[in-house]
Amino acid sequence: MRRFARKGEGGTAAVEFALVFPVVLVFTLGIIDVGRLLWTQTTLDRAVLAAARCAAVNATTCGTAANIQSYAVTQAYGLKITSSVFTVTQATTNVCVSAALTFRLIIPWVGETVNLAANACYPISPS
């Protein structure tokens, strides 16, 4: 008889799962999205730093603004970006490379895009 008395408690776990699962899913996707965002920002920072250094020390590979931009694209490992993302400013004493990129998030209701920026200046070595 006791077995039949507990019959109404069988769906409790399913109801709890239905309430908790969406929260855990959104939290997990949020962690993944923040990881992608940080990875993209770090990659962009590294690409502008490498391009600015190349422009300052290697006039053969990075002699013109177009070459510097192309080199920066090759240093942005894993990102599918064009050279128009990068801007080059050359002066007599240093060279600066900056980048601006719009990052699209997976979770649309949090915010659809985030604008990322990176900037690096490197002094030109005397030849």
N, C-alpha and C positions, 0 to 999 in steps of 0.2 A: 503494500500500500504506500509506503513512503516514496517509492520510485515514481508513482503517479502524482504525488503531491508536489514534486519539484519540476514538473513538466513545463511550467511557465517561465523558467529561468534560462532556457536553452538559447534564446536569441540575444541575450545580453552582450555577449562577446561580439556578435555581428553589429549591433548598434554602436558599441564603443569603437569598433574598428571604423565604421562609417563616419563617425564624428572626428576621429583622430587622424585618419589617413590623409585627408586633404591638407591639413595643417603641416604634417610631416613632409608631404610631397612639395608643397610650396617652400618650406624651409630648405629642403634638399636642393631644389632647383635654384633657390636664392644663393646658396653656398657655391654651387657650380658657376652661376653667373658672375658672382663677385670674383671667383678665381679666374675666370676668363677675362674679366675687366682688368684685374691686376697684372695678369700675364701680358695682355696687349699693351698696357701702359709701360711695363718694364721693357718689352721688346722695342717699343717706339723710342724710349729713352736710350736704349743701347744703340739703335740704328743712327740716331742723330749724333750721338757721341762718336761713334766709329766714323761717320761721314765727315764730321768736323775735324777729327784727327787726321784722316786721310787727306783732306784738303790742305791741312797745314804742313804735313810732312812729305807728301807724295804727289808732286806736281805732274808726274807722268800719268798716273791712274786717275787722279782727281784734279785735273787742271782747269776745267771749266765748270760752270754752275750745272750744266746738264750732266756732266760726268759725275759730279758730286751727288746729284739727285739719284742717278742710276745706281751709284754705289750704295747709297742709303737704302734703296729698295732691296738690294741683295743682302743687306745686313738685317733686314726686318724678317727674320726667319719665321716661317709659318703664317705670315700675314699676306693676304692677297691685296696689295695696295699698288697704286700707281705712283710715278715720280712726282705728280702734281701735289701730292700730300706734303712734300718737303719744299722748304724755301731756303735759299742760300743768300747770305749777306757777307760780302767780302770787303774788308778794309785793308789798309796797309799793314796793320799790326796783328790782326786776327781775322778769323773766319768763323761765322756763326751759321748753324743749320738749325732750323726749327721745323716742326711738324704739327699739323692739326688734323685730327681724325675723328669722325663721328662713329661711336660704338653703339651697335644695336643690341639691346638686351633680349633675352629669351622670354622673360616674364613681362608681358606688355602692360599689365595693370600697375606695376611698380613705377614705371616710367619707360618710355619707348627707347630713347637714345641718351647717350652721355657724350659730351664733347671732351676729347682727350687732347692734350697738348704736351709737347716736349721741346726743349731748347738746349743747345750746347754750343759753347764758344771755345775755340782753341787758338792759342797764339801761333802765329806763323813763324816757323824756324828760319833763321837767316841762312841764305845759300852762299 
